[in-house]
């Protein structure tokens, strides 16, 4: 006798178009209760769109869009017959393989056939469309109303986090989490005593008690992500959709989140998780699908699919083994000119053999350009220098920073010298992102503090906001979220010339060439006409990296630059960053993954609760790694 199982969501020939582009193309998928699923694939494959569609936030196309059905939350757990028998955690099948959280074995999985096929014979759970949906197209307890999907499922995603950052509402962490009970940004009605009683144990499980009374705008990206996870869990959804849920979390927070998700799965919540790293998958998620260009192209064990993806990873278009710059053009010096009048661009790239359109302002005058990998003479301080003022690039003195009247940084003293590449480490909430925003001129030191940019090639020390924006570029989740205009990718990249939000002047031919050069290097030329809000998180991250590099910065600030990037793009980016350091660019990098630290890193600054507890040379082989970091 066949056992009954419960389909929570059914997608049949699902097709979704965004901005005139097909994001999902003929997807057939049945998510069964207890059958946790990993959604894998490269940037732009359609993972985030699929998760939004599974929640009812993205509708199928009006014509030939297929169907989406959801199980009503109040419906009895009726079921449909399936071939095979469900396994529970720890139970073995005839092959001797253990199951997790009710997931089914995945023998004989193959790539998706024609997108229009209605028979899903190679289903990950051994059930075809006909087995799930009878010829009438109706299933007891299921309907196609998007509100049913929103009542059934909760979602945690980078796009959701960006919405909260853009709103900037001055609500507390407690209000944010309680809003999850009603699927609203904040609680518009009073929770019942029973509902409110769920809050304390949940926050204790995530070790987030201290965030309950903190204003959301003053939270770090990792802290906000932690609260969004709590917001999703507090309603105990039957289906939980997680889009790169661990991005921005330190190792301790990541472990707590994964444990809480495993507990939720044990209590009956079904997980669908989009991820690029195996360490970001809860233990109960053993099966997966891989998307490419909006189609399911493979099904199987999640770890095998991830390993296959890494094996076949290729650099994005325009990246030649991660080594873009070939600086063989003549350049000028801006020595002796003020920071306000120093030129931002010199030379014109050779289109046949492109070189960076600019020599970066941090390069030593007269240094040989284009040396081999081991030639670091153009970035390391001269041996004869005694560490005097000539070598100082950035000087931070007694800087205290308040965000929403909350002190986030306390009396920070920090000197960055020419040739130094810095890692800024510390747990979530330590003040790392705030420190980078201070260097970028997006935050200001309180009275008595000072931030001074002192590029040797640009004469006088630069304190003004315009000087900072002229010589410093930043890439961060916050900038990506708060970039106010949904402009084209090309215009967004061009806005990096002056560090503006939006494009206010017609770019010169040289500036346009420079922007196109970096778009080509980062493999986003084909996205030039797309609007930035139509991009995946990983695609948008590469756009903002190109924007930062188009400004030819002396100092490049990178706050979790690999967030949202697939394996191929991550490796290509890290190789490119390493090359940039050998051509005069100075980096300050924030990351929670030791695998994302480039070998060219020379120094580490450790922050704890907004205070500098260590600043000095970085030695990863002598206990100098990321505190609580992850080697993944």
C-alpha positions as CSV (number, residue, x, y, z in Angstrom):
1,X,0.0,0.0,0.0
2,X,1.4,3.4,-1.0
3,X,1.9,5.9,1.9
4,X,0.4,9.4,1.6
5,X,2.6,12.4,1.5
6,X,1.7,16.1,1.5
7,X,2.7,18.4,-1.4
8,X,3.1,21.9,0.0
9,X,3.8,23.7,-3.3
10,X,3.5,22.5,-6.9
11,X,5.0,24.3,-9.9
12,X,4.1,23.1,-13.4
13,X,5.7,24.5,-16.5
14,X,6.4,27.6,-14.5
15,X,7.6,30.5,-16.6
16,X,8.4,34.0,-15.2
17,X,9.5,37.0,-17.2
18,X,11.3,40.0,-15.5
19,X,12.0,43.2,-17.4
20,X,11.5,41.5,-20.7
21,X,13.9,38.7,-19.8
22,X,12.9,35.1,-19.0
23,X,13.9,34.4,-15.4
24,X,12.2,30.9,-15.1
25,X,11.6,28.7,-18.1
26,X,9.3,25.7,-17.8
27,X,10.1,24.7,-14.2
28,X,8.4,21.6,-12.9
29,X,8.8,21.2,-9.1
30,X,6.9,19.6,-6.3
31,X,8.0,20.4,-2.7
32,X,6.7,17.8,-0.3
33,X,6.3,18.3,3.4
34,X,9.5,17.2,5.2
35,X,11.5,16.9,2.0
36,X,14.1,19.6,2.4
37,X,15.6,20.9,-0.8
38,X,18.8,22.9,-1.8
39,X,18.4,25.2,-4.8
40,X,21.8,25.6,-6.5
41,X,23.2,27.3,-9.6
42,X,25.3,30.2,-10.8
43,X,24.5,33.9,-10.4
44,X,21.5,34.8,-12.6
45,X,20.3,31.2,-12.8
46,X,16.9,32.1,-11.3
47,X,17.3,30.8,-7.7
48,X,15.9,34.0,-6.0
49,X,13.1,34.3,-8.5
50,X,12.1,30.7,-7.9
51,X,12.0,31.2,-4.1
52,X,9.9,34.3,-4.5
53,X,7.5,32.5,-6.9
54,X,7.2,29.6,-4.4
55,X,6.0,32.1,-1.8
56,X,3.5,33.8,-4.2
57,X,5.6,37.0,-4.5
58,X,6.3,36.4,-8.2
59,X,3.4,35.4,-10.5
60,X,3.7,33.2,-13.6
61,X,3.4,34.9,-17.0
62,X,-0.1,35.6,-18.1
63,X,0.4,33.5,-21.2
64,X,2.0,30.1,-21.1
65,X,3.2,30.8,-17.6
66,X,2.2,27.5,-16.2
67,X,0.7,27.0,-12.7
68,X,1.5,27.3,-9.1
69,X,-0.5,25.6,-6.4
70,X,-0.2,25.9,-2.6
71,X,-1.6,23.9,0.3
72,X,-3.9,26.0,2.4
73,X,-2.6,26.4,5.9
74,X,-5.9,25.4,7.4
75,X,-6.4,22.4,5.1
76,X,-6.2,18.9,6.6
77,X,-3.0,17.1,5.7
78,X,-4.6,15.0,3.0
79,X,-2.1,13.4,0.7
80,X,-1.5,11.8,-2.6
81,X,-0.1,8.3,-3.3
82,X,3.6,8.2,-4.2
83,X,5.9,5.4,-5.2
84,X,8.2,4.4,-2.4
85,X,7.9,5.0,1.3
86,X,8.8,8.2,3.2
87,X,11.8,7.9,5.5
88,X,12.3,9.8,8.7
89,X,15.5,11.1,10.2
90,X,17.9,8.3,10.9
91,X,15.8,5.6,9.1
92,X,17.5,3.7,6.4
93,X,16.2,2.6,3.0
94,X,16.9,-0.6,1.1
95,X,20.3,0.8,0.0
96,X,21.3,1.4,3.6
97,X,21.4,5.2,3.3
98,X,20.1,7.3,6.1
99,X,17.4,9.9,5.7
100,X,17.2,13.3,7.1
101,X,14.0,15.0,8.2
102,X,11.7,13.0,6.0
103,X,13.7,13.5,2.8
104,X,13.4,10.9,0.1
105,X,16.3,9.1,-1.5
106,X,17.4,10.3,-4.9
107,X,18.4,7.3,-7.1
108,X,18.7,7.6,-10.8
109,X,18.4,11.4,-11.0
110,X,18.9,13.0,-14.3
111,X,18.9,16.3,-16.0
112,X,15.6,18.0,-16.8
113,X,14.2,17.1,-20.2
114,X,12.3,19.5,-22.4
115,X,10.9,22.4,-20.4
116,X,7.4,21.7,-21.7
117,X,7.2,18.1,-20.5
118,X,4.3,17.5,-18.1
119,X,5.6,14.1,-16.9
120,X,8.2,14.6,-14.2
121,X,9.4,11.0,-14.3
122,X,12.8,11.9,-12.9
123,X,11.3,13.8,-9.9
124,X,13.6,14.3,-7.0
125,X,11.0,12.6,-4.8
126,X,9.9,9.9,-7.2
127,X,6.5,11.5,-8.0
128,X,5.3,12.8,-11.4
129,X,3.0,15.7,-12.0
130,X,0.2,13.3,-12.9
131,X,0.7,11.5,-9.5
132,X,0.3,14.9,-7.7
133,X,-2.3,16.7,-9.8
134,X,-5.2,14.7,-11.3
135,X,-6.5,15.4,-14.8
136,X,-9.1,17.8,-13.4
137,X,-6.2,20.1,-12.2
138,X,-7.7,20.3,-8.7
139,X,-6.4,19.0,-5.5
140,X,-8.3,19.0,-2.2
141,X,-6.8,21.6,0.1
142,X,-4.7,23.3,-2.5
143,X,-5.4,26.5,-4.6
144,X,-3.6,29.0,-6.8
145,X,-4.1,32.1,-4.7
146,X,-0.8,33.9,-4.0
147,X,-2.1,34.8,-0.5
148,X,-2.2,31.1,0.2
149,X,1.4,30.9,-0.6
150,X,2.3,33.8,1.7
151,X,0.3,32.2,4.5
152,X,2.1,28.9,4.0
153,X,5.7,30.1,3.6
154,X,8.2,32.6,5.1
155,X,11.1,34.0,3.2
156,X,14.6,35.3,4.2
157,X,16.5,36.9,1.4
158,X,19.0,39.6,0.6
159,X,16.3,41.5,-1.3
160,X,14.1,41.5,1.9
161,X,17.0,42.8,3.9
162,X,17.6,45.6,1.3
163,X,14.0,46.7,1.7
164,X,14.5,47.1,5.5
165,X,17.7,49.0,5.0
166,X,16.1,51.3,2.4
167,X,13.1,52.0,4.6
168,X,15.3,53.1,7.5
169,X,12.4,52.8,9.9
170,X,13.3,53.6,13.5
171,X,11.8,50.4,14.9
172,X,13.4,48.0,17.5
173,X,14.6,44.5,16.8
174,X,11.7,43.2,18.9
175,X,9.2,45.0,16.7
176,X,10.9,43.7,13.5
177,X,10.7,40.1,14.8
178,X,7.1,40.4,16.0
179,X,6.1,41.7,12.6
180,X,6.8,38.2,11.3
181,X,3.7,36.9,13.2
182,X,1.5,38.9,10.8
183,X,3.8,39.0,7.8
184,X,4.1,42.8,8.1
185,X,7.2,45.1,8.4
186,X,6.2,45.7,12.0
187,X,3.4,44.6,14.2
188,X,0.3,46.6,13.3
189,X,-1.7,44.8,16.0
190,X,-0.9,43.6,19.5
191,X,0.4,40.0,19.6
192,X,-1.5,37.7,21.9
193,X,0.2,36.6,25.1
194,X,0.8,33.2,23.5
195,X,2.4,34.7,20.4
196,X,4.6,37.1,22.5
197,X,5.7,34.1,24.6
198,X,7.5,32.7,21.5
199,X,9.9,35.6,21.4
200,X,12.2,35.1,24.4
201,X,13.1,31.5,23.8
202,X,13.6,32.1,20.1
203,X,15.9,35.0,20.7
204,X,17.8,33.0,23.3
205,X,18.3,30.2,20.8
206,X,19.9,32.7,18.4
207,X,21.7,34.5,21.2
208,X,20.1,37.7,20.0
209,X,18.6,39.0,23.2
210,X,20.8,42.1,23.1
211,X,19.3,43.1,19.8
212,X,15.6,43.2,20.9
213,X,15.8,46.9,22.0
214,X,18.3,48.1,19.5
215,X,17.1,50.4,16.7
216,X,17.2,48.5,13.4
217,X,19.1,51.3,11.5
218,X,22.0,51.0,13.8
219,X,22.3,47.2,13.3
220,X,25.1,45.7,11.3
221,X,24.3,43.6,8.2
222,X,24.9,40.4,10.1
223,X,22.8,41.4,13.1
224,X,19.9,42.4,10.8
225,X,20.2,39.1,9.0
226,X,20.0,37.3,12.3
227,X,16.8,39.2,13.2
228,X,15.2,38.4,9.8
229,X,15.8,34.7,10.5
230,X,14.1,35.1,13.9
231,X,11.3,37.0,12.2
232,X,10.7,34.1,9.8
233,X,10.9,31.4,12.5
234,X,8.6,33.1,15.0
235,X,5.5,32.2,13.0
236,X,6.6,28.5,12.7
237,X,5.9,28.3,9.0
238,X,5.2,25.0,7.3
239,X,7.6,26.1,4.5
240,X,10.7,28.2,5.0
241,X,12.5,29.7,2.0
242,X,16.1,30.8,2.6
243,X,18.0,32.7,0.0
244,X,21.7,32.9,1.0
245,X,20.6,33.0,4.6
246,X,24.1,32.9,6.0
247,X,25.6,35.8,4.1
248,X,27.1,38.4,6.4
249,X,27.0,36.1,9.5
250,X,30.1,35.4,11.5
251,X,31.0,31.8,12.3
252,X,29.3,31.7,15.7
253,X,26.1,33.3,14.4
254,X,26.1,31.0,11.4
255,X,26.3,27.9,13.6
256,X,23.4,29.2,15.8
257,X,21.3,29.9,12.7
258,X,21.9,26.5,11.2
259,X,21.2,24.8,14.5
260,X,17.9,26.8,14.8
261,X,16.9,25.8,11.3
262,X,17.6,22.2,12.0
263,X,15.4,22.4,15.1
264,X,12.7,24.0,13.0
265,X,12.9,21.2,10.5
266,X,12.6,18.7,13.4
267,X,9.4,20.5,14.5
268,X,7.8,20.2,11.0
269,X,9.1,23.1,9.0
270,X,10.2,22.2,5.4
271,X,13.3,24.0,4.3
272,X,14.1,25.2,0.7
273,X,17.6,26.7,0.8
274,X,19.5,28.6,-2.0
275,X,23.2,28.6,-1.3
276,X,26.6,28.8,-3.0
277,X,28.6,27.1,-0.2
278,X,28.2,23.7,1.4
279,X,28.8,25.2,4.9
280,X,25.6,27.3,4.5
281,X,23.3,24.2,4.2
282,X,21.6,22.8,7.3
283,X,22.4,19.2,7.9
284,X,18.9,18.1,7.1
285,X,19.1,19.4,3.5
286,X,20.5,16.5,1.6
287,X,18.8,16.7,-1.8
288,X,19.1,19.5,-4.4
289,X,18.3,20.9,-7.8
290,X,20.6,23.0,-10.0
291,X,19.3,25.8,-12.1
292,X,20.8,27.3,-15.1
293,X,19.3,30.0,-17.3
294,X,15.9,29.6,-15.5
295,X,15.7,25.8,-16.0
296,X,16.3,22.8,-13.7
297,X,19.3,21.1,-15.3
298,X,20.2,18.6,-12.7
299,X,18.9,16.9,-9.6
300,X,20.7,14.9,-6.9
301,X,22.5,15.0,-3.6
302,X,23.2,18.6,-2.7
303,X,26.9,18.1,-1.9
304,X,27.4,16.3,-5.2
305,X,25.8,19.1,-7.2
306,X,27.9,21.7,-5.4
307,X,31.1,19.7,-6.0
308,X,30.1,19.4,-9.7
309,X,29.5,23.1,-9.9
310,X,32.9,23.9,-8.5
311,X,34.6,21.4,-10.8
312,X,33.0,22.9,-13.9
313,X,33.3,26.5,-12.7
314,X,34.6,28.8,-15.4
315,X,35.6,32.5,-15.0
316,X,33.0,34.9,-16.2
317,X,33.5,36.5,-19.6
318,X,36.2,39.1,-19.9
319,X,38.4,37.7,-17.1
320,X,41.6,36.2,-18.3
321,X,42.6,33.9,-15.4
322,X,41.9,36.8,-13.0
323,X,44.7,38.9,-14.3
324,X,43.2,42.0,-16.0
325,X,45.7,44.8,-15.8
326,X,48.5,45.2,-18.3
327,X,49.6,48.7,-17.4
328,X,51.9,49.5,-20.3
329,X,50.6,53.0,-21.1
330,X,52.4,56.2,-20.1
331,X,50.9,57.9,-17.1
332,X,51.2,61.3,-15.4
333,X,51.7,62.2,-11.8
334,X,49.5,64.4,-9.8
335,X,52.3,65.2,-7.4
336,X,52.1,68.7,-6.0
337,X,48.5,69.2,-6.9
338,X,45.7,69.6,-4.3
339,X,43.3,66.7,-3.7
340,X,40.5,68.9,-5.1
341,X,42.2,69.5,-8.4
342,X,44.3,66.4,-9.0
343,X,43.4,64.6,-12.3
344,X,41.2,61.5,-12.0
345,X,42.1,60.0,-15.4
346,X,45.2,59.7,-17.4
347,X,45.8,57.9,-20.7
348,X,43.4,56.1,-23.0
349,X,43.2,52.3,-23.1
350,X,44.3,50.4,-26.2
351,X,41.1,48.7,-27.4
352,X,43.0,46.0,-29.1
353,X,45.2,45.2,-26.0
354,X,43.3,46.9,-23.2
355,X,45.1,48.2,-20.2
356,X,43.5,49.9,-17.2
357,X,42.5,53.3,-18.4
358,X,44.0,54.8,-15.3
359,X,47.1,54.3,-13.3
360,X,45.8,54.3,-9.8
361,X,46.8,57.2,-7.7
362,X,48.4,55.0,-5.1
363,X,51.2,53.8,-7.3
364,X,54.6,55.0,-6.4
365,X,56.0,57.7,-8.8
366,X,58.5,56.0,-11.2
367,X,57.5,52.5,-10.1
368,X,57.8,49.9,-12.8
369,X,54.3,48.9,-14.1
370,X,53.3,45.4,-15.0
371,X,55.8,43.4,-13.1
372,X,55.4,39.7,-12.5
373,X,53.5,38.1,-9.7
374,X,56.5,38.2,-7.4
375,X,57.4,41.8,-8.2
376,X,55.9,43.8,-5.4
377,X,58.2,46.8,-5.6
378,X,55.4,49.0,-6.8
379,X,53.3,48.5,-3.7
380,X,55.6,47.8,-0.8
381,X,57.2,50.7,1.1
382,X,60.8,51.4,0.3
383,X,63.2,49.7,2.7
384,X,64.9,53.0,3.4
385,X,61.7,54.6,4.6
386,X,61.4,54.7,8.4
387,X,57.6,54.8,8.5
388,X,57.4,58.6,8.4
389,X,54.7,60.8,7.1
390,X,55.5,60.2,3.5
391,X,54.2,56.6,3.7
392,X,50.9,57.4,5.4
393,X,47.9,56.9,3.2
394,X,45.1,57.2,5.8
395,X,45.3,58.6,9.3
396,X,42.4,58.0,11.7
397,X,42.7,59.8,15.0
398,X,40.5,59.4,18.1
399,X,37.4,58.6,16.0
400,X,34.1,58.0,17.7
401,X,31.1,57.4,15.6
402,X,27.4,57.5,16.5
403,X,24.7,55.8,14.4
404,X,21.1,56.7,15.4
405,X,22.6,58.2,18.6
406,X,24.1,54.9,19.5
407,X,28.0,54.8,19.8
408,X,29.3,52.2,17.4
409,X,33.0,53.1,17.2
410,X,35.0,54.3,20.2
411,X,38.2,56.3,20.0
412,X,39.6,54.5,17.0
413,X,43.3,55.3,16.1
414,X,44.5,53.6,12.9
415,X,47.2,54.3,10.3
416,X,47.2,52.8,6.9
417,X,50.6,53.1,5.1
418,X,51.4,52.8,1.4
419,X,51.8,49.2,0.3
420,X,49.6,47.8,3.2
421,X,46.6,45.6,2.4
422,X,44.3,45.4,5.4
423,X,41.8,42.8,6.7
424,X,39.3,44.1,9.2
425,X,38.0,41.3,11.4
426,X,35.6,40.9,14.3
427,X,32.1,39.5,15.1
428,X,28.8,40.8,13.9
429,X,28.2,44.2,15.5
430,X,31.8,45.0,16.2
431,X,31.7,48.1,14.0
432,X,33.5,46.8,10.9
433,X,31.0,48.2,8.3
434,X,30.8,51.5,10.2
435,X,34.6,51.8,10.1
436,X,34.6,51.4,6.3
437,X,31.8,53.9,5.9
438,X,33.8,56.3,8.0
439,X,36.8,55.9,5.6
440,X,34.4,56.5,2.7
441,X,32.9,59.7,4.1
442,X,29.5,58.1,4.7
443,X,29.8,58.5,8.5
444,X,31.5,61.2,10.4
445,X,33.7,61.2,13.5
446,X,32.3,63.0,16.6
447,X,34.0,66.2,17.8
448,X,37.6,65.5,18.6
449,X,38.1,62.8,16.0
450,X,39.6,63.1,12.6
451,X,39.9,61.1,9.4
452,X,42.6,62.2,6.9
453,X,43.5,60.8,3.5
454,X,47.1,61.5,2.8
455,X,48.0,60.1,-0.7
456,X,51.7,60.8,-1.3
457,X,51.0,61.3,-5.0
458,X,48.4,64.0,-4.5
459,X,50.1,66.5,-2.3
460,X,48.2,68.0,0.6
461,X,46.4,65.8,3.1
462,X,42.7,65.6,2.1
463,X,40.1,66.0,4.8
464,X,37.0,67.1,2.8
465,X,34.1,64.9,1.9
466,X,34.7,65.5,-1.8
467,X,38.4,64.6,-1.5
468,X,37.4,61.3,0.2
469,X,34.9,60.5,-2.5
470,X,37.5,61.4,-5.2
471,X,40.1,58.9,-3.9
472,X,38.1,56.2,-2.0
473,X,35.5,53.7,-3.3
474,X,33.4,51.3,-1.3
475,X,31.5,48.1,-2.1
476,X,29.0,47.0,0.5
477,X,25.5,45.5,1.0
478,X,24.4,48.8,2.4
479,X,25.4,50.8,-0.7
480,X,23.8,48.1,-2.9
481,X,20.6,48.4,-0.9
482,X,20.4,52.2,-0.6
483,X,21.4,53.1,-4.2
484,X,18.3,55.2,-4.7
485,X,17.7,54.9,-8.5
486,X,16.9,51.9,-10.6
487,X,19.2,53.0,-13.4
488,X,20.8,50.9,-16.1
489,X,23.9,48.9,-15.2
490,X,26.0,51.1,-17.5
491,X,24.8,54.3,-15.8
492,X,25.4,52.8,-12.3
493,X,29.0,51.9,-13.2
494,X,29.6,55.3,-14.7
495,X,28.3,57.0,-11.5
496,X,31.5,55.6,-9.9
497,X,33.6,58.2,-11.7
498,X,32.5,60.9,-9.2
499,X,31.0,58.5,-6.5
500,X,27.5,59.8,-7.0
501,X,24.1,58.1,-6.6
502,X,22.8,58.4,-10.1
503,X,24.5,59.9,-13.2
504,X,24.4,63.7,-13.3
505,X,26.9,64.5,-16.1
506,X,27.5,63.2,-19.5
507,X,30.6,61.0,-19.2
508,X,33.6,61.8,-21.3
509,X,34.8,59.3,-23.9
510,X,37.7,58.4,-21.6
511,X,35.4,57.8,-18.6
512,X,33.0,55.7,-20.8
513,X,36.0,53.6,-22.0
514,X,37.1,53.1,-18.4
515,X,33.7,52.0,-17.3
516,X,33.4,49.5,-20.2
517,X,36.8,48.2,-19.5
518,X,35.9,47.2,-15.9
519,X,32.5,45.9,-17.0
520,X,34.3,43.6,-19.4
521,X,36.8,42.5,-16.8
522,X,34.0,41.6,-14.4
523,X,32.0,39.9,-17.0
524,X,28.9,42.1,-16.9
525,X,29.1,43.8,-20.4
526,X,26.0,41.8,-21.4
527,X,24.1,43.3,-18.6
528,X,24.7,46.9,-19.6
529,X,21.2,47.7,-20.6
530,X,19.5,45.9,-17.7
531,X,18.2,47.9,-14.7
532,X,20.0,47.2,-11.5
533,X,16.9,46.2,-9.6
534,X,16.3,43.3,-12.1
535,X,19.6,41.7,-11.3
536,X,20.4,38.8,-9.0
537,X,22.3,39.6,-5.8
538,X,25.5,38.2,-7.3
539,X,25.1,40.1,-10.5
540,X,24.5,43.4,-8.7
541,X,27.6,42.8,-6.6
542,X,29.7,42.7,-9.7
543,X,28.1,45.8,-11.0
544,X,29.0,47.7,-7.8
545,X,32.5,46.4,-7.9
546,X,32.8,47.7,-11.5
547,X,31.4,51.0,-10.2
548,X,34.0,51.3,-7.5
549,X,36.9,50.5,-9.9
550,X,35.7,52.9,-12.5
551,X,36.5,55.7,-9.9
552,X,40.2,54.7,-10.0
553,X,40.5,54.8,-6.2
554,X,43.6,55.1,-4.1
555,X,41.8,53.1,-1.5
556,X,39.2,50.4,-2.2
557,X,36.9,49.4,0.7
558,X,35.3,46.0,0.4
559,X,32.6,44.9,2.9
560,X,31.9,41.2,2.3
561,X,32.7,41.6,-1.5
562,X,32.0,37.9,-2.1
563,X,28.5,38.0,-0.7
564,X,26.1,36.4,-3.2
565,X,28.8,35.4,-5.6
566,X,28.9,31.9,-7.1
567,X,32.1,29.9,-6.9
568,X,33.4,30.9,-10.3
569,X,32.8,34.6,-9.8
570,X,34.2,34.5,-6.3
571,X,37.5,33.0,-7.4
572,X,37.8,35.3,-10.4
573,X,37.1,38.3,-8.1
574,X,39.7,37.3,-5.6
575,X,42.3,36.8,-8.4
576,X,41.4,40.2,-9.8
577,X,41.8,41.9,-6.4
578,X,45.2,40.3,-5.9
579,X,46.2,41.7,-9.3
580,X,45.0,45.2,-8.4
581,X,47.1,45.3,-5.2
582,X,50.2,44.7,-7.4
583,X,49.3,47.8,-9.4
584,X,48.9,50.3,-6.7
585,X,45.4,49.8,-5.3
586,X,45.2,49.6,-1.5
587,X,42.4,47.4,-0.1
588,X,40.6,47.2,3.2
589,X,38.6,44.0,3.3
590,X,35.9,42.8,5.6
591,X,34.9,39.2,5.5
592,X,33.8,36.3,7.7
593,X,35.4,33.6,5.5
594,X,39.1,33.0,5.6
595,X,38.9,31.6,2.0
596,X,37.9,35.1,0.9
597,X,41.1,36.7,2.1
598,X,43.6,37.3,-0.7
599,X,47.2,36.2,-0.2
600,X,48.4,39.8,-0.7
601,X,46.9,40.8,2.6
602,X,49.6,42.2,4.9
603,X,47.8,43.6,8.0
604,X,44.9,42.8,10.2
605,X,42.8,45.1,12.4
606,X,40.6,43.4,15.0
607,X,37.5,45.1,16.3
608,X,35.5,44.1,19.4
609,X,32.4,46.1,20.5
610,X,33.6,49.1,18.5
611,X,37.1,49.2,19.9
612,X,40.4,48.3,18.2
613,X,41.9,45.4,20.1
614,X,44.7,44.6,17.6
615,X,46.3,46.3,14.6
616,X,49.4,44.9,13.0
617,X,51.0,42.6,10.5
618,X,48.8,39.6,9.5
619,X,50.2,36.1,9.9
620,X,47.5,33.5,9.1
621,X,49.8,30.7,10.1
622,X,50.4,32.0,13.6
623,X,46.9,32.5,15.0
624,X,46.3,35.6,12.9
625,X,43.2,34.5,11.1
626,X,39.7,35.8,11.5
627,X,38.4,35.4,15.0
628,X,35.6,32.9,14.7
629,X,36.3,32.7,11.0
630,X,35.3,29.9,8.7
631,X,37.8,28.1,6.4
632,X,35.3,27.5,3.7
